[in-house]
Amino acid sequence: MAQKMMSCRDVALRLQTYLDGELDEKRMEQIRAHLDACVDCGLEADVFADIKKDLAAQAIPADSDALARLRDFSARIAEEANS
Ligand SMILES: [Zn+2]
């Protein structure tokens, strides 16, 4: 391929931002291509993605608790309104 590849260092520096999806489309594409071609960076990206998933998973129970409380609250209000 004649297209210029990003270096591993370039990818490492931008990996966090890449996983957050906050790069412009061209850079996202360049990093995606590098991660596909480079096993080392691909593995590193997987580890980072797992960490982010874990963090997100920890945030979800708190959110659904809040949502459940909100639903209970709305249900109670609706019940009171019907009686
Ligand atoms: Zn690499």
PDB file of the backbone (N, CA, C, O) and the ligand in Angstrom, with CONECT records:
HET     ZN  A 101       1
ATOM      1  N   MET A   1       0.841  -1.211   0.000  1.00  0.00           N
ATOM      2  CA  MET A   1       0.000   0.000   0.000  1.00  0.00           C
ATOM      3  C   MET A   1       0.862   1.242   0.000  1.00  0.00           C
ATOM      4  O   MET A   1       1.815   1.352   0.772  1.00  0.00           O
ATOM      5  N   ALA A   2       0.529   2.155  -0.852  1.00  0.00           N
ATOM      6  CA  ALA A   2       1.326   3.370  -0.972  1.00  0.00           C
ATOM      7  C   ALA A   2       0.960   4.382   0.115  1.00  0.00           C
ATOM      8  O   ALA A   2       1.735   5.284   0.433  1.00  0.00           O
ATOM      9  N   GLN A   3      -0.244   4.209   0.677  1.00  0.00           N
ATOM     10  CA  GLN A   3      -0.691   5.169   1.680  1.00  0.00           C
ATOM     11  C   GLN A   3       0.227   5.173   2.898  1.00  0.00           C
ATOM     12  O   GLN A   3       0.668   4.122   3.361  1.00  0.00           O
ATOM     13  N   LYS A   4       0.500   6.337   3.394  1.00  0.00           N
ATOM     14  CA  LYS A   4       1.410   6.467   4.527  1.00  0.00           C
ATOM     15  C   LYS A   4       0.740   5.951   5.793  1.00  0.00           C
ATOM     16  O   LYS A   4      -0.375   6.354   6.126  1.00  0.00           O
ATOM     17  N   MET A   5       1.422   5.066   6.487  1.00  0.00           N
ATOM     18  CA  MET A   5       0.912   4.530   7.737  1.00  0.00           C
ATOM     19  C   MET A   5       1.308   5.419   8.900  1.00  0.00           C
ATOM     20  O   MET A   5       2.393   6.001   8.907  1.00  0.00           O
ATOM     21  N   MET A   6       0.446   5.519   9.862  1.00  0.00           N
ATOM     22  CA  MET A   6       0.833   6.203  11.088  1.00  0.00           C
ATOM     23  C   MET A   6       1.833   5.325  11.835  1.00  0.00           C
ATOM     24  O   MET A   6       1.787   4.100  11.723  1.00  0.00           O
ATOM     25  N   SER A   7       2.718   5.933  12.581  1.00  0.00           N
ATOM     26  CA  SER A   7       3.646   5.147  13.390  1.00  0.00           C
ATOM     27  C   SER A   7       2.938   4.664  14.658  1.00  0.00           C
ATOM     28  O   SER A   7       1.906   5.208  15.050  1.00  0.00           O
ATOM     29  N   CYS A   8       3.504   3.642  15.285  1.00  0.00           N
ATOM     30  CA  CYS A   8       2.926   3.126  16.520  1.00  0.00           C
ATOM     31  C   CYS A   8       2.836   4.228  17.580  1.00  0.00           C
ATOM     32  O   CYS A   8       1.883   4.293  18.357  1.00  0.00           O
ATOM     33  N   ARG A   9       3.834   5.072  17.588  1.00  0.00           N
ATOM     34  CA  ARG A   9       3.853   6.154  18.568  1.00  0.00           C
ATOM     35  C   ARG A   9       2.693   7.123  18.324  1.00  0.00           C
ATOM     36  O   ARG A   9       2.022   7.554  19.262  1.00  0.00           O
ATOM     37  N   ASP A  10       2.469   7.456  17.058  1.00  0.00           N
ATOM     38  CA  ASP A  10       1.345   8.332  16.706  1.00  0.00           C
ATOM     39  C   ASP A  10       0.021   7.720  17.165  1.00  0.00           C
ATOM     40  O   ASP A  10      -0.853   8.405  17.697  1.00  0.00           O
ATOM     41  N   VAL A  11      -0.097   6.411  16.942  1.00  0.00           N
ATOM     42  CA  VAL A  11      -1.329   5.725  17.317  1.00  0.00           C
ATOM     43  C   VAL A  11      -1.497   5.731  18.836  1.00  0.00           C
ATOM     44  O   VAL A  11      -2.575   6.027  19.351  1.00  0.00           O
ATOM     45  N   ALA A  12      -0.404   5.395  19.554  1.00  0.00           N
ATOM     46  CA  ALA A  12      -0.460   5.341  21.015  1.00  0.00           C
ATOM     47  C   ALA A  12      -0.883   6.685  21.591  1.00  0.00           C
ATOM     48  O   ALA A  12      -1.672   6.750  22.534  1.00  0.00           O
ATOM     49  N   LEU A  13      -0.348   7.755  21.014  1.00  0.00           N
ATOM     50  CA  LEU A  13      -0.662   9.092  21.509  1.00  0.00           C
ATOM     51  C   LEU A  13      -2.139   9.432  21.320  1.00  0.00           C
ATOM     52  O   LEU A  13      -2.703  10.216  22.084  1.00  0.00           O
ATOM     53  N   ARG A  14      -2.767   8.836  20.293  1.00  0.00           N
ATOM     54  CA  ARG A  14      -4.142   9.209  19.966  1.00  0.00           C
ATOM     55  C   ARG A  14      -5.155   8.141  20.338  1.00  0.00           C
ATOM     56  O   ARG A  14      -6.350   8.299  20.092  1.00  0.00           O
ATOM     57  N   LEU A  15      -4.671   7.035  20.942  1.00  0.00           N
ATOM     58  CA  LEU A  15      -5.549   5.893  21.159  1.00  0.00           C
ATOM     59  C   LEU A  15      -6.756   6.247  22.036  1.00  0.00           C
ATOM     60  O   LEU A  15      -7.889   5.881  21.723  1.00  0.00           O
ATOM     61  N   GLN A  16      -6.503   6.951  23.117  1.00  0.00           N
ATOM     62  CA  GLN A  16      -7.595   7.340  24.008  1.00  0.00           C
ATOM     63  C   GLN A  16      -8.660   8.148  23.264  1.00  0.00           C
ATOM     64  O   GLN A  16      -9.858   7.874  23.347  1.00  0.00           O
ATOM     65  N   THR A  17      -8.177   9.145  22.541  1.00  0.00           N
ATOM     66  CA  THR A  17      -9.091   9.997  21.795  1.00  0.00           C
ATOM     67  C   THR A  17      -9.824   9.214  20.725  1.00  0.00           C
ATOM     68  O   THR A  17     -11.002   9.449  20.456  1.00  0.00           O
ATOM     69  N   TYR A  18      -9.104   8.273  20.115  1.00  0.00           N
ATOM     70  CA  TYR A  18      -9.705   7.414  19.088  1.00  0.00           C
ATOM     71  C   TYR A  18     -10.857   6.608  19.687  1.00  0.00           C
ATOM     72  O   TYR A  18     -11.944   6.541  19.113  1.00  0.00           O
ATOM     73  N   LEU A  19     -10.603   5.993  20.857  1.00  0.00           N
ATOM     74  CA  LEU A  19     -11.633   5.156  21.475  1.00  0.00           C
ATOM     75  C   LEU A  19     -12.820   5.992  21.943  1.00  0.00           C
ATOM     76  O   LEU A  19     -13.947   5.502  22.022  1.00  0.00           O
ATOM     77  N   ASP A  20     -12.556   7.240  22.246  1.00  0.00           N
ATOM     78  CA  ASP A  20     -13.657   8.142  22.603  1.00  0.00           C
ATOM     79  C   ASP A  20     -14.409   8.613  21.359  1.00  0.00           C
ATOM     80  O   ASP A  20     -15.458   9.248  21.462  1.00  0.00           O
ATOM     81  N   GLY A  21     -13.864   8.296  20.185  1.00  0.00           N
ATOM     82  CA  GLY A  21     -14.485   8.694  18.931  1.00  0.00           C
ATOM     83  C   GLY A  21     -14.429  10.183  18.680  1.00  0.00           C
ATOM     84  O   GLY A  21     -15.296  10.747  18.013  1.00  0.00           O
ATOM     85  N   GLU A  22     -13.403  10.812  19.218  1.00  0.00           N
ATOM     86  CA  GLU A  22     -13.347  12.268  19.139  1.00  0.00           C
ATOM     87  C   GLU A  22     -12.329  12.781  18.134  1.00  0.00           C
ATOM     88  O   GLU A  22     -11.958  13.955  18.158  1.00  0.00           O
ATOM     89  N   LEU A  23     -11.872  11.886  17.238  1.00  0.00           N
ATOM     90  CA  LEU A  23     -10.962  12.330  16.185  1.00  0.00           C
ATOM     91  C   LEU A  23     -11.752  12.586  14.918  1.00  0.00           C
ATOM     92  O   LEU A  23     -12.878  12.112  14.767  1.00  0.00           O
ATOM     93  N   ASP A  24     -11.138  13.355  13.991  1.00  0.00           N
ATOM     94  CA  ASP A  24     -11.843  13.534  12.729  1.00  0.00           C
ATOM     95  C   ASP A  24     -11.774  12.241  11.915  1.00  0.00           C
ATOM     96  O   ASP A  24     -10.920  11.386  12.149  1.00  0.00           O
ATOM     97  N   GLU A  25     -12.684  12.122  10.965  1.00  0.00           N
ATOM     98  CA  GLU A  25     -12.902  10.866  10.246  1.00  0.00           C
ATOM     99  C   GLU A  25     -11.620  10.335   9.598  1.00  0.00           C
ATOM    100  O   GLU A  25     -11.385   9.127   9.558  1.00  0.00           O
ATOM    101  N   LYS A  26     -10.803  11.251   9.096  1.00  0.00           N
ATOM    102  CA  LYS A  26      -9.573  10.837   8.416  1.00  0.00           C
ATOM    103  C   LYS A  26      -8.610  10.168   9.398  1.00  0.00           C
ATOM    104  O   LYS A  26      -8.017   9.135   9.088  1.00  0.00           O
ATOM    105  N   ARG A  27      -8.460  10.759  10.570  1.00  0.00           N
ATOM    106  CA  ARG A  27      -7.577  10.188  11.583  1.00  0.00           C
ATOM    107  C   ARG A  27      -8.123   8.868  12.123  1.00  0.00           C
ATOM    108  O   ARG A  27      -7.376   7.910  12.320  1.00  0.00           O
ATOM    109  N   MET A  28      -9.447   8.830  12.362  1.00  0.00           N
ATOM    110  CA  MET A  28     -10.074   7.584  12.805  1.00  0.00           C
ATOM    111  C   MET A  28      -9.730   6.463  11.836  1.00  0.00           C
ATOM    112  O   MET A  28      -9.385   5.352  12.238  1.00  0.00           O
ATOM    113  N   GLU A  29      -9.834   6.783  10.542  1.00  0.00           N
ATOM    114  CA  GLU A  29      -9.580   5.798   9.493  1.00  0.00           C
ATOM    115  C   GLU A  29      -8.116   5.348   9.503  1.00  0.00           C
ATOM    116  O   GLU A  29      -7.821   4.162   9.361  1.00  0.00           O
ATOM    117  N   GLN A  30      -7.214   6.304   9.671  1.00  0.00           N
ATOM    118  CA  GLN A  30      -5.784   5.982   9.702  1.00  0.00           C
ATOM    119  C   GLN A  30      -5.460   5.063  10.883  1.00  0.00           C
ATOM    120  O   GLN A  30      -4.702   4.103  10.745  1.00  0.00           O
ATOM    121  N   ILE A  31      -6.044   5.371  12.043  1.00  0.00           N
ATOM    122  CA  ILE A  31      -5.762   4.572  13.230  1.00  0.00           C
ATOM    123  C   ILE A  31      -6.393   3.193  13.088  1.00  0.00           C
ATOM    124  O   ILE A  31      -5.781   2.185  13.442  1.00  0.00           O
ATOM    125  N   ARG A  32      -7.632   3.150  12.565  1.00  0.00           N
ATOM    126  CA  ARG A  32      -8.294   1.868  12.348  1.00  0.00           C
ATOM    127  C   ARG A  32      -7.424   0.977  11.458  1.00  0.00           C
ATOM    128  O   ARG A  32      -7.250  -0.212  11.728  1.00  0.00           O
ATOM    129  N   ALA A  33      -6.881   1.572  10.392  1.00  0.00           N
ATOM    130  CA  ALA A  33      -6.036   0.822   9.464  1.00  0.00           C
ATOM    131  C   ALA A  33      -4.785   0.322  10.170  1.00  0.00           C
ATOM    132  O   ALA A  33      -4.354  -0.810   9.950  1.00  0.00           O
ATOM    133  N   HIS A  34      -4.204   1.157  11.010  1.00  0.00           N
ATOM    134  CA  HIS A  34      -2.999   0.752  11.734  1.00  0.00           C
ATOM    135  C   HIS A  34      -3.318  -0.379  12.715  1.00  0.00           C
ATOM    136  O   HIS A  34      -2.562  -1.346  12.806  1.00  0.00           O
ATOM    137  N   LEU A  35      -4.413  -0.269  13.438  1.00  0.00           N
ATOM    138  CA  LEU A  35      -4.778  -1.291  14.418  1.00  0.00           C
ATOM    139  C   LEU A  35      -5.046  -2.631  13.741  1.00  0.00           C
ATOM    140  O   LEU A  35      -4.761  -3.688  14.305  1.00  0.00           O
ATOM    141  N   ASP A  36      -5.596  -2.581  12.526  1.00  0.00           N
ATOM    142  CA  ASP A  36      -5.829  -3.813  11.773  1.00  0.00           C
ATOM    143  C   ASP A  36      -4.513  -4.466  11.365  1.00  0.00           C
ATOM    144  O   ASP A  36      -4.386  -5.691  11.376  1.00  0.00           O
ATOM    145  N   ALA A  37      -3.536  -3.636  11.006  1.00  0.00           N
ATOM    146  CA  ALA A  37      -2.293  -4.145  10.436  1.00  0.00           C
ATOM    147  C   ALA A  37      -1.254  -4.450  11.507  1.00  0.00           C
ATOM    148  O   ALA A  37      -0.383  -5.294  11.292  1.00  0.00           O
ATOM    149  N   CYS A  38      -1.326  -3.785  12.653  1.00  0.00           N
ATOM    150  CA  CYS A  38      -0.272  -3.882  13.656  1.00  0.00           C
ATOM    151  C   CYS A  38      -0.807  -4.627  14.882  1.00  0.00           C
ATOM    152  O   CYS A  38      -1.680  -4.128  15.593  1.00  0.00           O
ATOM    153  N   VAL A  39      -0.270  -5.826  15.118  1.00  0.00           N
ATOM    154  CA  VAL A  39      -0.764  -6.673  16.207  1.00  0.00           C
ATOM    155  C   VAL A  39      -0.563  -5.993  17.569  1.00  0.00           C
ATOM    156  O   VAL A  39      -1.457  -6.007  18.415  1.00  0.00           O
ATOM    157  N   ASP A  40       0.616  -5.403  17.767  1.00  0.00           N
ATOM    158  CA  ASP A  40       0.913  -4.779  19.056  1.00  0.00           C
ATOM    159  C   ASP A  40      -0.098  -3.705  19.415  1.00  0.00           C
ATOM    160  O   ASP A  40      -0.657  -3.698  20.512  1.00  0.00           O
ATOM    161  N   CYS A  41      -0.324  -2.802  18.477  1.00  0.00           N
ATOM    162  CA  CYS A  41      -1.261  -1.707  18.739  1.00  0.00           C
ATOM    163  C   CYS A  41      -2.692  -2.236  18.825  1.00  0.00           C
ATOM    164  O   CYS A  41      -3.502  -1.732  19.603  1.00  0.00           O
ATOM    165  N   GLY A  42      -2.995  -3.252  18.022  1.00  0.00           N
ATOM    166  CA  GLY A  42      -4.317  -3.858  18.075  1.00  0.00           C
ATOM    167  C   GLY A  42      -4.612  -4.406  19.460  1.00  0.00           C
ATOM    168  O   GLY A  42      -5.699  -4.204  20.000  1.00  0.00           O
ATOM    169  N   LEU A  43      -3.617  -5.116  20.042  1.00  0.00           N
ATOM    170  CA  LEU A  43      -3.787  -5.663  21.386  1.00  0.00           C
ATOM    171  C   LEU A  43      -3.949  -4.557  22.413  1.00  0.00           C
ATOM    172  O   LEU A  43      -4.787  -4.637  23.311  1.00  0.00           O
ATOM    173  N   GLU A  44      -3.137  -3.530  22.265  1.00  0.00           N
ATOM    174  CA  GLU A  44      -3.207  -2.419  23.206  1.00  0.00           C
ATOM    175  C   GLU A  44      -4.572  -1.747  23.138  1.00  0.00           C
ATOM    176  O   GLU A  44      -5.147  -1.372  24.160  1.00  0.00           O
ATOM    177  N   ALA A  45      -5.071  -1.605  21.935  1.00  0.00           N
ATOM    178  CA  ALA A  45      -6.392  -0.996  21.762  1.00  0.00           C
ATOM    179  C   ALA A  45      -7.465  -1.862  22.407  1.00  0.00           C
ATOM    180  O   ALA A  45      -8.405  -1.341  23.007  1.00  0.00           O
ATOM    181  N   ASP A  46      -7.330  -3.195  22.287  1.00  0.00           N
ATOM    182  CA  ASP A  46      -8.284  -4.108  22.919  1.00  0.00           C
ATOM    183  C   ASP A  46      -8.289  -3.927  24.427  1.00  0.00           C
ATOM    184  O   ASP A  46      -9.348  -3.865  25.052  1.00  0.00           O
ATOM    185  N   VAL A  47      -7.083  -3.841  25.015  1.00  0.00           N
ATOM    186  CA  VAL A  47      -6.976  -3.668  26.462  1.00  0.00           C
ATOM    187  C   VAL A  47      -7.648  -2.369  26.888  1.00  0.00           C
ATOM    188  O   VAL A  47      -8.413  -2.335  27.851  1.00  0.00           O
ATOM    189  N   PHE A  48      -7.350  -1.305  26.157  1.00  0.00           N
ATOM    190  CA  PHE A  48      -7.953  -0.015  26.459  1.00  0.00           C
ATOM    191  C   PHE A  48      -9.474  -0.075  26.340  1.00  0.00           C
ATOM    192  O   PHE A  48     -10.202   0.473  27.167  1.00  0.00           O
ATOM    193  N   ALA A  49      -9.933  -0.754  25.287  1.00  0.00           N
ATOM    194  CA  ALA A  49     -11.373  -0.847  25.061  1.00  0.00           C
ATOM    195  C   ALA A  49     -12.036  -1.619  26.195  1.00  0.00           C
ATOM    196  O   ALA A  49     -13.131  -1.266  26.634  1.00  0.00           O
ATOM    197  N   ASP A  50     -11.361  -2.692  26.680  1.00  0.00           N
ATOM    198  CA  ASP A  50     -11.897  -3.463  27.801  1.00  0.00           C
ATOM    199  C   ASP A  50     -12.002  -2.607  29.050  1.00  0.00           C
ATOM    200  O   ASP A  50     -13.009  -2.643  29.757  1.00  0.00           O
ATOM    201  N   ILE A  51     -10.947  -1.829  29.320  1.00  0.00           N
ATOM    202  CA  ILE A  51     -10.959  -0.968  30.501  1.00  0.00           C
ATOM    203  C   ILE A  51     -12.122   0.007  30.416  1.00  0.00           C
ATOM    204  O   ILE A  51     -12.833   0.238  31.394  1.00  0.00           O
ATOM    205  N   LYS A  52     -12.304   0.575  29.225  1.00  0.00           N
ATOM    206  CA  LYS A  52     -13.393   1.540  29.048  1.00  0.00           C
ATOM    207  C   LYS A  52     -14.748   0.861  29.233  1.00  0.00           C
ATOM    208  O   LYS A  52     -15.669   1.440  29.808  1.00  0.00           O
ATOM    209  N   LYS A  53     -14.860  -0.390  28.733  1.00  0.00           N
ATOM    210  CA  LYS A  53     -16.111  -1.137  28.893  1.00  0.00           C
ATOM    211  C   LYS A  53     -16.403  -1.368  30.371  1.00  0.00           C
ATOM    212  O   LYS A  53     -17.532  -1.197  30.830  1.00  0.00           O
ATOM    213  N   ASP A  54     -15.343  -1.769  31.122  1.00  0.00           N
ATOM    214  CA  ASP A  54     -15.510  -2.011  32.555  1.00  0.00           C
ATOM    215  C   ASP A  54     -15.974  -0.749  33.261  1.00  0.00           C
ATOM    216  O   ASP A  54     -16.870  -0.788  34.104  1.00  0.00           O
ATOM    217  N   LEU A  55     -15.363   0.352  32.914  1.00  0.00           N
ATOM    218  CA  LEU A  55     -15.747   1.621  33.526  1.00  0.00           C
ATOM    219  C   LEU A  55     -17.198   1.940  33.209  1.00  0.00           C
ATOM    220  O   LEU A  55     -17.956   2.380  34.074  1.00  0.00           O
ATOM    221  N   ALA A  56     -17.569   1.713  31.963  1.00  0.00           N
ATOM    222  CA  ALA A  56     -18.940   1.985  31.545  1.00  0.00           C
ATOM    223  C   ALA A  56     -19.908   1.047  32.261  1.00  0.00           C
ATOM    224  O   ALA A  56     -20.994   1.457  32.671  1.00  0.00           O
ATOM    225  N   ALA A  57     -19.501  -0.231  32.410  1.00  0.00           N
ATOM    226  CA  ALA A  57     -20.358  -1.218  33.068  1.00  0.00           C
ATOM    227  C   ALA A  57     -20.599  -0.836  34.520  1.00  0.00           C
ATOM    228  O   ALA A  57     -21.686  -1.051  35.056  1.00  0.00           O
ATOM    229  N   GLN A  58     -19.582  -0.271  35.149  1.00  0.00           N
ATOM    230  CA  GLN A  58     -19.744   0.148  36.539  1.00  0.00           C
ATOM    231  C   GLN A  58     -20.714   1.316  36.648  1.00  0.00           C
ATOM    232  O   GLN A  58     -21.387   1.488  37.664  1.00  0.00           O
ATOM    233  N   ALA A  59     -20.774   2.095  35.616  1.00  0.00           N
ATOM    234  CA  ALA A  59     -21.636   3.273  35.659  1.00  0.00           C
ATOM    235  C   ALA A  59     -23.091   2.890  35.411  1.00  0.00           C
ATOM    236  O   ALA A  59     -24.003   3.603  35.830  1.00  0.00           O
ATOM    237  N   ILE A  60     -23.313   1.756  34.725  1.00  0.00           N
ATOM    238  CA  ILE A  60     -24.669   1.386  34.324  1.00  0.00           C
ATOM    239  C   ILE A  60     -25.589   1.044  35.515  1.00  0.00           C
ATOM    240  O   ILE A  60     -26.722   1.524  35.559  1.00  0.00           O
ATOM    241  N   PRO A  61     -25.119   0.211  36.500  1.00  0.00           N
ATOM    242  CA  PRO A  61     -26.026  -0.099  37.622  1.00  0.00           C
ATOM    243  C   PRO A  61     -26.535   1.145  38.333  1.00  0.00           C
ATOM    244  O   PRO A  61     -27.710   1.229  38.692  1.00  0.00           O
ATOM    245  N   ALA A  62     -25.652   2.100  38.533  1.00  0.00           N
ATOM    246  CA  ALA A  62     -26.074   3.333  39.189  1.00  0.00           C
ATOM    247  C   ALA A  62     -27.154   4.022  38.354  1.00  0.00           C
ATOM    248  O   ALA A  62     -28.140   4.539  38.879  1.00  0.00           O
ATOM    249  N   ASP A  63     -26.936   4.010  37.047  1.00  0.00           N
ATOM    250  CA  ASP A  63     -27.904   4.651  36.161  1.00  0.00           C
ATOM    251  C   ASP A  63     -29.248   3.939  36.182  1.00  0.00           C
ATOM    252  O   ASP A  63     -30.299   4.578  36.232  1.00  0.00           O
ATOM    253  N   SER A  64     -29.207   2.565  36.140  1.00  0.00           N
ATOM    254  CA  SER A  64     -30.491   1.864  36.097  1.00  0.00           C
ATOM    255  C   SER A  64     -31.200   1.952  37.441  1.00  0.00           C
ATOM    256  O   SER A  64     -32.430   1.954  37.487  1.00  0.00           O
ATOM    257  N   ASP A  65     -30.441   2.026  38.543  1.00  0.00           N
ATOM    258  CA  ASP A  65     -31.073   2.272  39.835  1.00  0.00           C
ATOM    259  C   ASP A  65     -31.847   3.578  39.802  1.00  0.00           C
ATOM    260  O   ASP A  65     -33.000   3.658  40.227  1.00  0.00           O
ATOM    261  N   ALA A  66     -31.185   4.583  39.289  1.00  0.00           N
ATOM    262  CA  ALA A  66     -31.819   5.893  39.209  1.00  0.00           C
ATOM    263  C   ALA A  66     -33.048   5.833  38.310  1.00  0.00           C
ATOM    264  O   ALA A  66     -34.084   6.427  38.606  1.00  0.00           O
ATOM    265  N   LEU A  67     -32.909   5.095  37.195  1.00  0.00           N
ATOM    266  CA  LEU A  67     -34.035   4.962  36.263  1.00  0.00           C
ATOM    267  C   LEU A  67     -35.182   4.196  36.907  1.00  0.00           C
ATOM    268  O   LEU A  67     -36.346   4.559  36.738  1.00  0.00           O
ATOM    269  N   ALA A  68     -34.852   3.117  37.659  1.00  0.00           N
ATOM    270  CA  ALA A  68     -35.883   2.324  38.324  1.00  0.00           C
ATOM    271  C   ALA A  68     -36.610   3.183  39.351  1.00  0.00           C
ATOM    272  O   ALA A  68     -37.836   3.141  39.451  1.00  0.00           O
ATOM    273  N   ARG A  69     -35.851   3.957  40.106  1.00  0.00           N
ATOM    274  CA  ARG A  69     -36.476   4.840  41.101  1.00  0.00           C
ATOM    275  C   ARG A  69     -37.416   5.825  40.422  1.00  0.00           C
ATOM    276  O   ARG A  69     -38.520   6.104  40.890  1.00  0.00           O
ATOM    277  N   LEU A  70     -36.932   6.337  39.300  1.00  0.00           N
ATOM    278  CA  LEU A  70     -37.732   7.317  38.570  1.00  0.00           C
ATOM    279  C   LEU A  70     -39.021   6.684  38.057  1.00  0.00           C
ATOM    280  O   LEU A  70     -40.088   7.296  38.101  1.00  0.00           O
ATOM    281  N   ARG A  71     -38.902   5.417  37.555  1.00  0.00           N
ATOM    282  CA  ARG A  71     -40.101   4.708  37.067  1.00  0.00           C
ATOM    283  C   ARG A  71     -41.069   4.442  38.206  1.00  0.00           C
ATOM    284  O   ARG A  71     -42.271   4.664  38.060  1.00  0.00           O
ATOM    285  N   ASP A  72     -40.553   3.960  39.362  1.00  0.00           N
ATOM    286  CA  ASP A  72     -41.401   3.737  40.538  1.00  0.00           C
ATOM    287  C   ASP A  72     -42.122   5.018  40.922  1.00  0.00           C
ATOM    288  O   ASP A  72     -43.318   5.026  41.213  1.00  0.00           O
ATOM    289  N   PHE A  73     -41.373   6.072  40.912  1.00  0.00           N
ATOM    290  CA  PHE A  73     -41.921   7.367  41.294  1.00  0.00           C
ATOM    291  C   PHE A  73     -43.060   7.764  40.355  1.00  0.00           C
ATOM    292  O   PHE A  73     -44.126   8.194  40.796  1.00  0.00           O
ATOM    293  N   SER A  74     -42.811   7.612  39.047  1.00  0.00           N
ATOM    294  CA  SER A  74     -43.847   7.962  38.073  1.00  0.00           C
ATOM    295  C   SER A  74     -45.060   7.064  38.236  1.00  0.00           C
ATOM    296  O   SER A  74     -46.199   7.519  38.131  1.00  0.00           O
ATOM    297  N   ALA A  75     -44.803   5.743  38.500  1.00  0.00           N
ATOM    298  CA  ALA A  75     -45.903   4.803  38.683  1.00  0.00           C
ATOM    299  C   ALA A  75     -46.734   5.202  39.899  1.00  0.00           C
ATOM    300  O   ALA A  75     -47.963   5.168  39.852  1.00  0.00           O
ATOM    301  N   ARG A  76     -46.070   5.577  40.976  1.00  0.00           N
ATOM    302  CA  ARG A  76     -46.782   5.986  42.202  1.00  0.00           C
ATOM    303  C   ARG A  76     -47.637   7.224  41.919  1.00  0.00           C
ATOM    304  O   ARG A  76     -48.797   7.312  42.321  1.00  0.00           O
ATOM    305  N   ILE A  77     -47.034   8.153  41.228  1.00  0.00           N
ATOM    306  CA  ILE A  77     -47.772   9.381  40.898  1.00  0.00           C
ATOM    307  C   ILE A  77     -48.991   9.052  40.066  1.00  0.00           C
ATOM    308  O   ILE A  77     -50.076   9.590  40.288  1.00  0.00           O
ATOM    309  N   ALA A  78     -48.797   8.133  39.077  1.00  0.00           N
ATOM    310  CA  ALA A  78     -49.900   7.761  38.186  1.00  0.00           C
ATOM    311  C   ALA A  78     -51.006   7.076  38.982  1.00  0.00           C
ATOM    312  O   ALA A  78     -52.193   7.312  38.753  1.00  0.00           O
ATOM    313  N   GLU A  79     -50.593   6.213  39.934  1.00  0.00           N
ATOM    314  CA  GLU A  79     -51.567   5.509  40.771  1.00  0.00           C
ATOM    315  C   GLU A  79     -52.392   6.496  41.602  1.00  0.00           C
ATOM    316  O   GLU A  79     -53.616   6.402  41.692  1.00  0.00           O
ATOM    317  N   GLU A  80     -51.683   7.428  42.191  1.00  0.00           N
ATOM    318  CA  GLU A  80     -52.362   8.410  43.029  1.00  0.00           C
ATOM    319  C   GLU A  80     -53.340   9.236  42.200  1.00  0.00           C
ATOM    320  O   GLU A  80     -54.421   9.605  42.659  1.00  0.00           O
ATOM    321  N   ALA A  81     -52.934   9.507  40.990  1.00  0.00           N
ATOM    322  CA  ALA A  81     -53.795  10.316  40.126  1.00  0.00           C
ATOM    323  C   ALA A  81     -55.055   9.540  39.742  1.00  0.00           C
ATOM    324  O   ALA A  81     -56.114  10.130  39.527  1.00  0.00           O
ATOM    325  N   ASN A  82     -54.932   8.196  39.655  1.00  0.00           N
ATOM    326  CA  ASN A  82     -56.079   7.369  39.258  1.00  0.00           C
ATOM    327  C   ASN A  82     -57.042   7.103  40.415  1.00  0.00           C
ATOM    328  O   ASN A  82     -58.220   6.830  40.185  1.00  0.00           O
ATOM    329  N   SER A  83     -56.552   7.181  41.660  1.00  0.00           N
ATOM    330  CA  SER A  83     -57.427   6.836  42.781  1.00  0.00           C
ATOM    331  C   SER A  83     -58.308   7.991  43.198  1.00  0.00           C
ATOM    332  O   SER A  83     -59.101   7.857  44.130  1.00  0.00           O
TER     333      SER A  83
HETATM  334 ZN    ZN A 101       1.549  -0.211  15.805  1.00  0.00          ZN2+
END
